[in-house]
């Protein structure tokens, strides 16, 4: 029973790690597509998205089978339940990368971004990809210290997002409302992607230690980056 | 065993229904606060948000206890697992209502919305509240036909969101970029609130019928409302 549980749990964890890897890769390509108005790359992200959705279904089925066949308790049960919740977070990460790719495709052959904000998105993309890699690593190693450190990278994302808003809100913004709408939504997609990676990390901390880190889940999206006028 | 399962499952379902009721009420008040620049009402939504978070924790604990003590299988197991996923959706609904209230507070004593788009938000708010009530009803009755109908109201939300973008993108928009950023984010919050109610409905259909309705979960947020330029 115990051997079977361990084997199945490892399979579930591997699937989650693979999903996180795909979501991170999708965000990396989507960012490159966005920055370079690269239609082929955007199409690739859109075409590959299905894979993440398929793995979500597989991961949920694995978790379900584990509960049905092994009836785990205590820490083992916590691991499976956390796994189910983590599926949703990674699924959203994939959807957010997909959004970036779709906006890129919709505006092609134009660039979505005014050159003035390219640097922000290059950096937000870099952090998002690092956080995606962090989520994958934490799922594989279950290292709570590594998980706790992801907060710092998320703070860097929030800082960038805040600065981005100040650029947008500046009277000097001369790229019009349509570009501002795109930039607003894109900024939100990157910020939410980062939030979900941190949520994965928090759930891993919970499943290892049995304690949820202090910050309640909503506060990962508490609009602290939202502009003052 | 069976009696205990039924009792505990009823408690879990009641908690989820209560959460959906609170999230719907929060969105109703937040919309009124937004439309009338009512700081007191916005503060009330912000102050009451904690209650939804607390119920999330209780619902998750109830689901966990059910799994640990009853080791349900088949349809019963599906109900509990769906319950865990529904907690996340309702939690987000509450967070989105909170966001509306916080933007209202941040801009007070100014109105967030240019008068031109008040009507859109009044209607988006009405639909969001109806969908929240639908989610509550579906959680309580487990009626898959009622659940399936929620799609129509969500379509109406998507239509409004699409129109809102066309107002924003119109060259005649004369309220500046800052107001456009607020309207963009607010529109997204209402649309996502509606998406989560539909996701709750889909999960109830799944737990009753054992089959997930055709539309994959991501498509509830597939940017179909996103503006062409």
Contacts between the chains, C-beta under 8 A, distances in Angstrom:
chain1	res1	chain2	res2	distance
A	49	B	218	7.6
A	53	B	216	5.6
A	53	B	218	6.4
A	60	B	81	8.0
A	63	B	81	7.5
A	64	B	77	6.9
A	64	B	78	7.6
A	64	B	81	6.3
A	67	B	67	6.4
A	67	B	77	5.8
A	67	B	81	7.1
A	68	B	73	5.1
A	68	B	74	7.4
A	68	B	77	5.7
A	71	B	71	3.9
A	73	B	68	5.1
A	74	B	68	7.4
A	77	B	64	6.9
A	77	B	67	5.8
A	77	B	68	5.7
A	78	B	64	7.6
A	81	B	60	8.0
A	81	B	63	7.5
A	81	B	64	6.3
A	81	B	67	7.1
A	81	B	84	6.3
A	84	B	81	6.3
A	84	B	84	6.0
A	84	B	85	6.9
A	85	B	84	6.9
A	85	B	85	7.7
A	85	B	88	6.5
A	88	B	85	6.5
A	88	B	88	5.8
A	91	B	217	6.9
A	91	B	218	7.0
A	94	B	218	7.6
A	95	B	218	4.6
A	95	B	221	6.2
A	98	B	218	7.2
A	99	B	221	7.9
A	99	B	223	5.8
A	102	B	223	5.3
A	102	B	226	7.3
A	103	B	223	7.5
A	103	B	226	7.1
A	106	B	226	6.8
A	106	B	228	6.9
A	106	B	229	7.8
A	107	B	229	6.7
A	110	B	229	7.9
A	165	B	181	7.3
A	168	B	177	6.3
A	168	B	178	7.9
A	168	B	181	5.8
A	169	B	177	6.9
A	169	B	178	5.1
A	169	B	181	6.9
A	173	B	177	5.3
A	177	B	168	6.2
A	177	B	169	6.9
A	177	B	173	5.4
A	177	B	177	5.9
A	177	B	180	4.6
A	178	B	168	7.9
A	178	B	169	5.1
A	178	B	227	7.5
A	178	B	229	5.9
A	180	B	177	4.6
A	180	B	180	5.5
A	180	B	181	6.1
A	180	B	184	7.8
A	181	B	165	7.3
A	181	B	168	5.8
A	181	B	169	6.9
A	181	B	180	6.1
A	181	B	181	7.9
A	181	B	184	4.9
A	181	B	227	7.1
A	184	B	180	7.8
A	184	B	181	4.9
A	184	B	184	4.6
A	184	B	185	6.3
A	185	B	184	6.4
A	185	B	188	6.8
A	185	B	226	7.8
A	188	B	185	6.8
A	188	B	188	6.8
A	216	B	53	5.6
A	217	B	53	8.0
A	217	B	91	6.9
A	218	B	49	7.6
A	218	B	53	6.4
A	218	B	91	7.0
A	218	B	94	7.5
A	218	B	95	4.6
A	218	B	98	7.1
A	221	B	95	6.2
A	221	B	99	7.9
A	222	B	102	8.0
A	223	B	99	5.8
A	223	B	102	5.3
A	223	B	103	7.5
A	226	B	102	7.3
A	226	B	103	7.1
A	226	B	106	6.8
A	226	B	185	7.8
A	227	B	178	7.5
A	227	B	181	7.1
A	228	B	106	6.9
A	229	B	106	7.8
A	229	B	107	6.8
A	229	B	110	7.9
A	229	B	178	5.9
